[in-house]
Amino acid sequence: MPHYRRKSNIIKFLVTLFNLLLFNYLIIYADKFQVTLDSFPVKASFLDMSTSSDVSVRLDNVIIDDTRQNGNITYVIKPGDTLESIAQDVSTTIDNIRRVNNIAPNTDVNSKGTIANKDGIALSRLTISQLPGIVVAMNSTTSVREFAKQYNLNEDDIKSLNNIADSKTTLHEGDEIFLTISEHDAIKK
């Protein structure tokens, strides 16, 4: 075999080997090459803010779930978070976080990075609603199922918006729940 052919074959082999190694590296470390955002633009009106300008939500601990149609984002709590810091990160209020996640007043994130809701369930993720709606204070004790049926509402929406696991969960007088209806529609019902 002539000398130049052997050199050509060696070069082809090295180029092929390099391409295979590069391809394997890209497959193994693909997550390092994905494009990520540091913030996600949202309309201020979705976050119940008085400003008319758009704001950005930091995405450090935010999961945007496009598969759900209720417009919520999920915030993954990390140790050291407080409701105040989370509210600032996602451009909402502490009261909105408490209402949507069924969290009692004067309750905050513990050192483990969880927070208990009114049912005593430890939450490691918080639902942040980007839908307009109202907060309704219960004027009697009833279950989620009975409440939804009485006012012709979707009980699955009530459960997901308020972080309630079961339709049989009791809503006590004075409890507040978040509903994605306008105040005008609420008065009609």
Secondary structure, DSSP 8 states (H G I E B T S, - for coil): --HHHHHHHHHHHHHHHHHHHHHHHHHHTGGGGS---SEEEE-GGGGT-S--S-EEEE-TTEEE-TT-SS-EEEEE--TT--HHHHHHHTT--HHHHHHHHT--TT----TTS-EE-TTS-EESEEEEE-S--EEEE-SS-EEHHHHHHHTT--HHHHHHHTT---TT-EE-TT-EEEESS-HHHHHH-
